[in-house]
Amino acid sequence: MKRKINQTCLLVAAATLICLTSCEKSEGSASTDTTVVPEKKKADTWTEIFRDDFSTLNTANWTVTNRTDYNSSYCTYNSSAVSIGNYDGTNCLVLTATKPGSANAFTSGHIKSKTSFKPPVNQKYWMRASIKLIAMEGSEYKSFKQTYGVWPAFWTTNETNWPTNGEIDIVEGYSFGGTENYASNLFYGTSNGVNQLGTSCERPYTSGDGWHTYDAFWINNNGVITIVVQLDGTTVATYTNASNSNLQLQNFNAHNILFNLCVGGPMFNNSSLNVLSKTMMWVDWVSVSSSPI
């Protein structure tokens, strides 16, 4: 059954609705929007302060090492193992490890930058390099992991009174004849020759064949230091003084940049070292940039 609606009631309801609507509009026009819009974070502004694309071996930038490796008596660094080559369509630094004779002894390459780097207060430094590890058996290219006992590294340190000025290993690789390991690491101690961190700052991560970009951000935020390591733009390690009770990142001095391709070491069975015909570390470029915090 349809219900009849009283006309008077309709008029009263309409008047009430108009009044309420008018009040809402009046109140809305007098109100203040209190929504807080978050401030957009400013993008980092990076200024490149060092770069080498290795079109030539610039001895104004680099010292080429001639000595036995500190960690392996099986490996001697020689300037003959450091060159510039063109691979994968680009000029690059080439460090080459070979076994020149029948003895269990190897020649390889090692370079150190002549400029040292450390971010001042409220600055951060971005150190990065594009690197490929590869081996050859005769004329055939082989994966780095098919070698045994090869130990490449891209790292920074001040070698004077090591490790009192600290060390940052951005990448270290280790080949085990079919497998490979990669890691970042830090070293520090208050006495010459004594690392007080043990292996507590070793951070394994997965890398492999082909070109990869390895990055380290050294951040000085009002004297509080953080170091972040990345592989191809992905963070694989973050270090602060909380990483180890003996770590004092504020005591890290200005560091040189180093590339080396060691053969042998305490983590290997050194009677089984094998670089195939040769093992190489290719570095397409290296750069250091700075940014204010």
C-alpha positions in Angstrom: 0.0 0.0 0.0 1.3 3.4 -0.9 1.6 5.9 2.0 0.5 9.5 1.7 3.0 12.0 2.8 1.8 15.1 4.7 2.7 18.3 2.7 3.4 20.3 5.9 6.0 17.7 7.0 7.7 18.0 3.6 8.0 21.8 3.9 9.5 21.5 7.4 12.0 18.9 6.3 13.0 21.0 3.3 13.5 24.1 5.4 15.6 22.1 7.9 17.8 20.6 5.1 18.4 24.1 3.6 19.5 25.4 7.0 21.8 22.5 7.7 23.4 22.8 4.2 23.9 26.6 4.7 25.6 26.0 8.1 27.9 23.4 6.6 29.0 25.7 3.8 29.5 28.6 6.2 31.6 26.4 8.6 33.6 25.0 5.7 34.5 28.4 4.3 35.8 29.5 7.7 37.9 26.3 8.4 41.7 26.0 7.8 43.2 23.0 6.0 45.6 21.4 8.5 46.8 18.6 6.2 50.6 18.3 6.5 52.3 17.8 3.2 55.7 16.1 3.8 58.7 18.0 2.4 60.1 16.3 -0.7 63.5 14.9 0.0 66.1 16.6 -2.1 68.1 14.4 -4.5 71.8 14.1 -3.8 74.0 16.4 -5.8 77.1 14.5 -6.8 80.4 16.2 -8.0 82.9 13.9 -9.6 86.3 14.5 -8.1 88.3 11.7 -9.6 87.8 9.5 -12.6 89.9 7.2 -14.8 88.4 5.5 -17.9 91.7 3.7 -18.6 92.1 4.8 -22.1 95.8 4.8 -21.1 97.7 3.7 -18.0 98.0 7.2 -16.5 101.0 7.0 -14.1 100.0 10.4 -12.8 97.0 8.7 -11.2 98.5 5.3 -10.3 101.5 3.6 -8.8 102.2 0.2 -10.3 103.4 -2.2 -7.6 106.5 -4.4 -7.9 106.7 -6.7 -4.8 105.5 -10.0 -3.3 101.9 -9.9 -2.0 101.6 -9.3 1.7 99.3 -12.4 2.2 100.7 -14.8 -0.4 104.4 -15.7 -1.0 103.2 -17.4 -4.1 102.3 -14.2 -5.9 104.7 -11.5 -7.1 103.3 -8.2 -8.5 105.1 -6.9 -11.5 104.5 -4.0 -13.8 104.6 -6.4 -16.8 101.2 -7.8 -15.5 99.5 -4.4 -15.7 98.3 -3.1 -19.1 95.5 -1.4 -21.0 93.5 -3.7 -23.3 90.3 -3.4 -25.5 87.8 -6.0 -24.4 84.0 -6.1 -24.9 84.3 -3.0 -27.0 85.9 -0.8 -24.4 89.4 0.1 -23.2 90.1 -1.1 -19.7 92.7 -1.7 -17.1 94.0 -5.3 -17.3 95.6 -7.1 -14.4 96.9 -10.5 -15.5 97.9 -13.5 -13.4 100.1 -16.1 -15.0 102.4 -19.0 -13.9 105.5 -18.3 -15.9 107.5 -21.4 -14.9 107.1 -24.9 -13.5 107.4 -23.8 -9.9 104.3 -22.9 -7.8 104.9 -19.2 -8.3 102.7 -16.6 -10.1 103.1 -13.2 -11.5 100.2 -10.7 -11.3 99.1 -7.1 -11.2 98.5 -4.5 -8.5 98.0 -0.7 -8.7 97.3 2.0 -6.1 96.0 5.5 -6.6 98.3 8.4 -5.9 95.4 10.4 -4.6 93.8 9.5 -1.3 90.2 10.2 -0.3 88.3 10.8 2.9 85.0 12.7 3.2 85.1 15.9 5.4 82.4 16.5 8.0 78.9 16.5 6.5 80.0 15.2 3.2 79.8 11.7 1.6 82.0 10.1 -0.9 80.9 7.6 -3.6 83.7 5.3 -4.8 82.8 2.9 -7.6 84.3 0.8 -10.4 83.1 -1.4 -13.2 84.9 -4.8 -13.1 84.9 -8.1 -14.9 86.8 -11.2 -13.8 87.6 -13.8 -16.5 90.1 -16.5 -17.3 91.5 -18.1 -20.5 92.6 -21.7 -21.3 94.5 -21.4 -24.5 92.4 -19.2 -26.8 89.1 -20.1 -25.0 87.5 -17.8 -22.4 86.6 -19.5 -19.1 84.6 -18.4 -16.1 86.6 -17.0 -13.2 85.2 -19.7 -10.9 87.0 -22.4 -12.9 90.3 -21.2 -11.6 91.5 -22.1 -8.1 93.1 -19.8 -5.5 92.7 -16.5 -7.3 91.9 -13.6 -5.0 91.0 -10.3 -6.8 90.1 -7.1 -4.8 88.9 -3.6 -5.2 89.6 -1.8 -1.9 90.8 1.3 -0.1 93.3 1.8 2.6 96.2 3.8 4.0 99.1 1.3 4.1 101.1 3.3 6.7 100.9 1.4 10.0 98.2 -0.9 8.7 95.4 -1.3 10.0 95.4 1.8 12.2 94.1 3.9 9.4 91.4 1.4 8.4 90.7 -0.7 5.3 87.5 -1.0 3.2 87.2 -4.0 1.0 84.5 -3.1 -1.5 84.8 -6.5 -3.2 87.1 -9.5 -2.7 86.6 -12.6 -4.9 87.8 -16.1 -4.2 87.9 -18.9 -6.8 87.6 -22.6 -5.8 87.8 -24.6 -9.0 84.1 -24.6 -9.8 82.7 -22.3 -7.2 83.4 -18.7 -6.2 82.8 -16.5 -3.2 82.5 -12.7 -2.9 82.5 -10.4 0.1 83.0 -7.0 1.5 85.0 -6.4 4.7 86.6 -3.9 7.0 89.9 -4.0 8.9 90.9 -1.8 11.8 93.2 -1.9 14.9 95.0 0.5 17.2 98.4 -1.2 16.8 100.5 -1.7 13.7 99.9 -5.2 12.1 97.0 -6.1 14.5 93.5 -6.4 13.1 91.0 -6.1 16.0 87.9 -6.9 14.0 88.6 -10.6 13.1 86.1 -11.6 10.4 83.2 -9.9 12.1 82.8 -7.4 9.3 82.9 -9.8 6.4 79.7 -9.7 4.5 79.4 -12.4 1.8 77.3 -11.6 -1.3 76.6 -13.1 -4.7 78.4 -11.8 -7.8 79.6 -13.7 -10.9 80.5 -13.6 -14.6 80.2 -10.5 -16.6 80.5 -6.8 -15.8 79.4 -5.6 -12.4 79.5 -2.2 -10.7 80.8 -2.2 -7.1 80.1 0.9 -5.0 81.1 2.1 -1.5 79.5 5.2 0.1 81.7 6.7 2.9 79.4 9.0 4.8 80.5 11.5 7.4 77.3 12.9 9.1 78.6 15.4 11.6 81.4 13.1 12.6 79.3 9.9 12.7 80.6 7.5 10.0 78.6 5.0 8.0 80.0 2.9 5.1 77.6 1.3 2.7 78.6 -1.2 0.0 76.6 -1.9 -3.1 76.6 -4.4 -5.9 75.0 -3.1 -9.1 73.0 -0.6 -7.1 71.8 -3.0 -4.4 73.0 -2.6 -0.9 74.9 -5.7 0.4 76.6 -4.3 3.5 76.2 -1.4 5.9 78.8 -0.6 8.6 78.8 1.6 11.6 80.8 1.5 14.9 78.1 -0.9 16.1 79.4 -3.6 13.7 82.1 -4.4 16.2 83.0 -2.9 19.6 86.6 -2.4 18.4 85.6 -0.5 15.3 86.3 3.2 15.3 85.3 4.4 11.8 86.1 8.0 12.8 89.7 7.0 13.0 89.9 5.9 9.3 92.4 8.2 7.6 92.4 9.2 3.9 92.5 6.1 1.7 94.1 5.2 -1.6 92.2 3.1 -4.1 93.7 -0.3 -4.9 93.1 -3.0 -7.5 94.9 -6.2 -7.3 94.7 -9.8 -8.5 96.4 -12.0 -5.9 97.1 -15.8 -6.3 97.2 -17.9 -3.2 96.5 -17.1 0.4 95.5 -18.6 3.8 92.0 -19.6 2.6 93.3 -21.9 -0.1 95.1 -25.2 -0.5 98.1 -23.5 -2.0 99.5 -26.7 -3.5 96.5 -26.6 -5.9 96.7 -23.1 -7.2 95.5 -22.8 -10.8 95.1 -19.7 -13.0 94.5 -21.8 -16.2 96.6 -20.1 -19.0 95.8 -16.8 -17.4 93.3 -15.1 -15.2 92.4 -11.4 -15.7 90.7 -8.6 -13.9 89.3 -6.0 -16.3 88.4 -2.5 -14.9 86.4 -0.4 -17.3 86.4 2.7 -15.1 86.7 4.0 -11.6 85.4 7.2 -10.1 85.0 9.1 -6.8 82.2 11.6 -6.3 81.3 13.9 -3.4 78.0 15.2 -2.1 76.9 17.4 0.8 74.7 15.8 3.4 
